Amino acid sequence: MRTAEVSRKTAETSIDVRVNLDGTGNYAISTGIGFLDHMLEQLSRHSLIDLDVKTVGDLHVDQHHTTEDTGIAVGEAIAKALGDKRGIRRYGEAHSPMDETLTRVALDISGRPWLVWKVQIGMQRLGEWDTELIEHWFQSFTQSAGITLHVETLYGSNNHHIVESCFKGLARALRSAVEIDPRKSDAIPSTKGVL
């Protein structure tokens, strides 16, 4: 089984993450930020990656460190569980509709982190989560996971739907990309021989 555990301890946060890439979408999430919890639950459920996240952060300061470090730790755990990436499909994409909103997500587990973020959020907060931190979560995740990630909301008006469609799109694209390709389960999916 492709599993990993990551513990990240700093003066600002204490985080424990466990992932199982071959799971069924079971999760136990606690970050202290309700809307972030909800989004990570969506990520787990729709990717079928089992995800346990326990974050204790300096929320008395603000939500920045908790958001950033949680993204880093989840990305690190997924990268660790992927190992040398042998046999994976590598690429994934999804169109994620949610009522009036449609978001397109495409990713490459390339080892070359890059985020293209074309998402407009028209509120300062969703629940208690500062919406300027949502892109930052994706950036932190992308960097530590070693993923090239493109997220674009094509249209939408409800801010909750826009953000949720981004996370669900990531989940569905990730699900495809981490799956083992039965036609090449013994090969690194690159002409370089390494990712």
N, C-alpha and C positions, 0 to 999 in steps of 0.2 A: 504494500500500500504506500502511496505517495503522501506522506504526512510530514509535518514539521512543527516545532515549537520555537517560539522566539520570546525572550524576555528583554525588555528595554527599560533600563533604570537610569534616570537623570535627576538632577536637582529639581526639575520641573514636573516630571511625570514618572509613573511606574506602570508598565504595561506588560501583560502576558497574553500571548496569542497562540492558538493552536489551529492548524488547518489540516483537512483531509481532502485532497483534490478528487478522490474517488468516493466521495460521500453521497449523501442524499439530500443535502440542504438543511441539515440540523444546525441550530445556532444557539449560543448563549452570549449575549452582548450587553456590556455595561460600560459606558464611557463617561457617564455623568451629564451627557448632552442628549436629551431625548430624541431630537430629530436625527442626529447622527446615528444613534442606536437603530432607529427605524430604517435608515438607509442601509446600514450594514446588514440588518436582517433581510432586506430585499436582495442585497448582493449575494448572501449565502443561499437563500431560498431559490433564486432563479439561476444561479450558476451550478447548483447542486454540490458546492464546496461546503463541507462542514466547517463552521467558523466559530471559535470561542475567543472572545475579546474581553479582557478585564483591564480597564484604564482608570487610574486614579491620577488626576492632574490638578494643577494649580488654578482651578476655576475661580478662585477668589481674586486672581489677577485678571484673566480673561480666558477665552476659549482657544486662543491661538496654539499654545503648546500642546494641549490635549488633542486638537484636530490634527496638527502636523505630525506629532509623534505616533498617533494611532494609524495614520496613513502610511508612515514609514514602516511600522511594525507589521502591519498586514501585508504590505508589499514584500518585505523581507521574508516573511513566512511562506508566501506563495513561491517566491524565487527559490528558497531553500527546498521546498517540497518538490519543485520541478527538477532539481538536481542538474544533470547535464542536458536535460530537455530531450533526451532520446525518445523518439517515437511520437512526439506530440504533433498535432496538426499545425501548430505555430500561429496561424492566422485565424481571426474570428471577426465577425461583423454581425450587427443586428440593427434593425429598425425597431424602435421601441415606442409604440403608441400608448398614450394614456389620455383618454377622452379627447380633448381638443388639441393635445400636444403630440408632436412627433419628433423624436430624437434619433439621429443616426450615430452609431458607434462602430469604429473599425480599429482593430489592434493587431500588432505583430509582436510576439514574444521574441524580440530580436536581440536582446542584450544591449540595445542602444536606446536609452530612455529619452522620450520626447513626448510632450503634450501639446496638442493643438486643441484649444478650447474656444468654441464659438457658441457661447451660451449667454443669454441675457436674463438676469434675474432682477425683477423690478421692486423688490422689497429689501429692507435692511436685515430683517430677521424672519426665519421660519421656525415657529415655536420659539425657543430661546437661542437657536443657532444663528450666529452672525453669517449672513449669506456670502460675504466677501471671502469667507474661509472655505467655501465649498470647492472653488477652483483650487485652492491651496491643498485641500485633502487629495484631490486628483493628482496634482503635481507631486506631492510627497509620495503617494502610492506608486505612481508611474516611475519615479526616480529609483526607488528602492527595489521595485519588482523587475526593472530592466525592460520595460515595455514601451513600445511606440504606440501612442494612444491618440486617436482623433475623436472628439466629441462635438457634435453640432446639433443644436436644436433647430429644426427646420421651421417650425412654427409652434405657437402655443401662447396662452395668456395666463393660465393659472400657475403661480410660482411653485406651489407644492408639486403639481403635475410635472412641471419642467424638470425640477431637480430629481424627482423620483424616476422619471423616464431616463435620465442620465445614468443613474445607478442600475436600473434594470437593464438598460442597454449594455452597460459594462458587464453585468453578470452574464447575460446571454452570449456576448462575444467571447468572454473569458471561458465560459463553458465549452464552446466549440474549440477554442485555441488550445486548451490544456488536455483535451481528449487524446487518447492514444489512437493513432491511425493504424488500423489493422493491416493495411497494405505495406506499411513501412515502420513497424513497431520497434525495429532494431536499429534504426538510423537516426542520426542527427539531421533535422530538416534544414540543411544548408549545404551549398556546394563547398563552403569553407571547411566543413566537417566539425565546426564548433559554433556555438551560439553564446 
